[in-house]
Amino acid sequence: LGFFCHRSNFLVNVFSSAITYVLIRSISPAKVQYYVFGSAMGVLTIVHAHRAFSHAHRNGQYKLDISGSVMVLTQRLTALAFSIHDGMGRKAEELSREQEEQCVRRVPSVLEFFSYAFNFPTVLIGPLCFYQDYIRFIEGQHCYVEDKSGYMRKTSGVKPALKKFLAAFIWLGLYLKFSGGYSLELNRDSTVLSKPWLERSWLTYMSMLTQRFRFYFAWTIADSIANAAGLGFNGFNQDSNEKWDLVTNVNPFKAEFPLNLKHLLENWNIQTQVWLRRICYERINFQPLLMTNILVAWWHGLFPILYVGWIGFGFSLLAARQVRRYIRLLPRILHSPALL
């Protein structure tokens, strides 16, 4: 599938994966994560540089390139390296509960590694699936599971896959319906720029919303394909119904109407947020939020606006934390004896 879509460019993915496998086989688990992170992000940076400075991109012509696929592959390779580090390079008492569940106790075989790196449901656009979740899927551990009542149940991803498949094509239909009338080019059209502020704001909002429809379509149909293959079972909810959201990457309505910035992040590009938290945020002591936002900007590309946007977003999150903290303290302050 990768060669069909990207032709010889897909060799970049093969090259990056081969380097990673050599590293996890030859480097000590105590520091292998740094080498894999450096090599995978290095390859991705070269791909982003080519995309940023290529003639086709400077002329504004869209061309399907390999960058999206390499971005998702970089997540898989680095996540695996950190899991190997947790499982073979750290003591059990040093691990959090989540790290204990995801740690890898032995180096994968060639077949296991490359089947994970290029597994069919997620090879092109993701979403990210962590190695231990993938192995449990391959071994069929999700097929028969014990529910909260203690009964063994056979799980099926057919129903959630069909629902997501239908939802994906609704998003595609909305994109095709509105993309012609609300294109991004409207935002720099001289006629639009001369319109009243309120009308310009509406056109800007609609053009950005239309672009998000593409992401909703791509991520939802990828989730549907994964569920159809049996990948995505995530236990049971409070009503003992099956949850198939293990690799869900977006909750469109929650992303469109978030309660706050944190709520927005939790519902947009969900697996990338999990990846960032597991390999960066939870492992850095100095300004973890800002360092994580720098990493996500680097992962997205080399355009300066990405760094301005993501670092600014990081400061906004820090400010929002402080505001929420003071709001929570407000009732205590108002009822303090000193004020009575």
N, C-alpha and C positions, 0 to 999 in steps of 0.2 A: 504493500500500500504506500509506504514511504517513497519507494523508487518510482511508483506510478505517478505520484503527485509532484515530486521534486526532481525526478531524474537523477543525474549524477550528483546534484547538490546534496542528496541524502547521504553521500559518503562522509560528509562532515559529521553527521550523527554517529556513523560507524566508527570514525576516527576518534571522536571524543569518548565513546564508550570503550573502545579498545584500550586507550590510555588509562582510563579509570580502572579497568580490570587488571592491567599490569600493576598499577599502583596498589590496589587492595591486596594483591597477591604478594607484593614485594616489600611494602612499607609496614612498619610496626603499627598495630592497631591504636597505640597510644597517640600517634600523630598523623595517621593516614588521612583523617578528615581534612586537615589543612592542605595536603597535597592534592587531594581530589577536588576540593573547593577551588584551589588556584587553577588547576588544569581545566576544569569544566567552565568556570567563569572566564578564563582566558580565551577559550575557543568561542564562547558566546560573545565576548567583547569584540573579537575579530569579525564575527558575523554581523554584529550591530554596526561596526565601523564601515563595513562594506555596504550595508544598507543605507547608512546615513550619507555616505559620500558618493554613492553610485550615480551615474548620469541619469538613469531612468527615474530615480527617486527625486533628484534635484529638479527635474522637469515636471514633477507632480504626477507622473504616470504610475498607477498602481500595478505592481507585478507580484504575483505569489512567490514569496521567497521562503527561505528555510528557517528564518529567525524564530517564528512561533514554535515550530517543532523542536528547535534546539533549546529554547527557553524551558519547555516542559521536560525535555530530557535532562537538562541541567538540574532541575528540581529532583528528579529521580536519582541521579548519580550522587548528588551531594547528600540527599536524605539517607541513601544506603550507606554512604561512608560514615556518617555520624552514628547510624545505628550499629555499624560494626565497631566503631570506637566505644559506644556505650556497652556493647555486649562482650567485647574482648579486651578492651583497654581500660575499663573502669571497674571499681568494686561495686557489688550489688547494692550496698548500703548508700552509695553515692547517687543512685538513680532515683528519679521521681517515678511515680506509679506509671505514668504514660511512657517514660523512657524504658522502664522495665518491660512493658508490653510490646514495645516496638524494637527492642534491641536484638541484634543478630549475633548468635553465639559461634557461628562458623562462617568462613568465607564461602560464598555461593560457588557452585560449579559453573563451568562455562555455559552450559545449557540454561541453568537457573538464572544466571546473570543476564544473558542476552534476551531470554524470553521475557524477563522483567523490563529490561530497557526498551524493548520493541513490542510489547504486548499489543495486540491488534486494537482493542477498544479505545486505547488512550494514546496511540503512537503519534498522532498528528497534532491534536489540540488539547490533549489531556482529557479529563482532569487528572491531577496527580493522584497516584495510588501508592501508598507506602509499602515497602518490601514485605513485611510480615503480613499485612492485609492481603497482598497479592498471593503469597504462598498459601495462606489459609483458603483463598479462593481456588487456587490450582488443586489443592489437596481435597477440595470438596467439603471442608469443615462447616460450610454454611448450609449444606443441603439438609441435614437433619440436626436440629438444635433443640435444646430443652428450654421451654418457655417458663414464665414466672410461676406457673402452677406445677411445674415439675414434669410435664408431659413432653415427650419427644414429638416435634412437629417438622413436617417437610416444608421447606420454604420454596417460594416461587417468585421470580422477578418479572414474570410475564405481565401482570396487571400494572405494576408501577412503570414498566417499560412502555407499555401502550399509552398510558396517561401522559408520560413525558414526551413521547413521540408526537402525540396530538398537540400538546402545548407548544412544542418546538415549531411546528408548522403554522400555528397561530402567530407566533412571533415573526416567522418568516413572512407571512402574509401581511402583517402590519408594516414590516420593513419595506416590502415591495410597494405597498399602498402609499406610504408617506415619504419614501426616500426621494422621489422625484420632485415633490413640492417643497421639501424641507431639507435641501442638501447643505453640506457644510460651506459650500462656496457662497451661499447667501450672506454669510457673516462678513464678507469683504466686498460685497457688491455695493457700488456707489449709490444706487437707487435705494437699497435697504438702509444704508448708513445715514441717509437723509430723512428717514422716517422718524416719527416721535419715539421717545425712549421706551415707552411701554410696548409699542409694537415691535421694536427691535428686540426687546427682552423676550417677548413671546416667540419670535422667529428663532432666536438663539436657543431657547429652551427646547423647542420642537426639533431643531436640527440635531441637538445632542441626544435627545430622547430617541430619535430615529436611529442614530448610530448605536445606541445601547441595545436596540432590538436585535442587531446582528449578533451581539454577544449572548443575549438570551437564547437565540436560536442555536448557536454553535454549542454552548455549554449544556443546554437542555437535551439536545439530540445526542451529544456525547455521553451524557448521563444515562439516557435511554438505551443506547447501544451497550454500555457497560452492564446495566441491569438485565438486559436480554441475554447477555452472556453468563449471568449469574454473579457478577461482581457488583457489590454495593450494599449487601445485607449488613445492617448495623444494629441487630438486636430487636427488642420489642419496646413499644411505648407503654404508657401507663394503662392503656386499654387492652394490652396484650396483642396489639396489631403489629405486624412486621414493619420495621423501618428500613427503607432502602435509600438512605442518604449518606452512605459512607463516602462516596465520591461526588456527591452533589456539589456543584461549584457556584451556584447562585440561587437566591430566593428573590425573584424579580420584584414582587410587590413590596416586600420588606426593604429591598434596596431602593425602591422608588420613594417609599414613605418611611424613612428611618426615624427613630426617636431621637437619635443624636449621632455624632460622628462615629462613635464606637459601634453603635448598632448598624450603621452603614457598612463598616469594615467587616463585620461578622456575617454579612449577607451578600457581599460582592467578592467574587474570585476567592471563594471560601478556602479551597485547598491550598492556594498560595499563602493565605494568611496563616494556615496551620503550619506550612513549611517554614515560613519566616519565624514563627514563634519557636518551633522546635530546633532550628539550626542556628538562630541568631539571638532572638529576644531573651530566651531563657538561659543563654550561655555567656552573655556579655554583662560585665559589671558596670562599665562606664556608659552612662546615657543610653541604655538599651533601646529606648523608643526611637531616638534620633538615629542611632546606628542602623536600626532595622529599616528605617525609611530611606537612608542612603543606599542600603543594599537593594531595596525594592526598586529604587530609581535606576541603579546600575543594571539590575536584571532586566528592566524594561528597555533600556537603550542608552544612547549617548547624547540625545538631544538635550540642550541646556534646560529647556522648559520642564523636563521630567524632574530634574534635581530641584529647581525652584519650587515646583508644585509639591513634590513629596516631602521635602524638608519643611516647607511652609505648612503642609498638612500635619507633620509631626509636632510643630510648635502649637498648632491649633488644638491637637489632642492633649498636649500638656496643659494648655490653658483651660480646656474643657474639664480636665481632671480637677484642677484647682477650684474652678467654679462649683462643680458638683460637691467637692469636699466642704466648701464653705456653706453651701446651701444645706447640706446635711447637718452642719453644726449650728445653723441658725436657730432651730427650735430650742436647743440647749442654752444658747446665748440669751434668747428672749426670756427664758424661764429661770435665768440665773438669779440667785438671791441678791446679787450685787445690784440688779436692776429693779428690784422690788422695794 
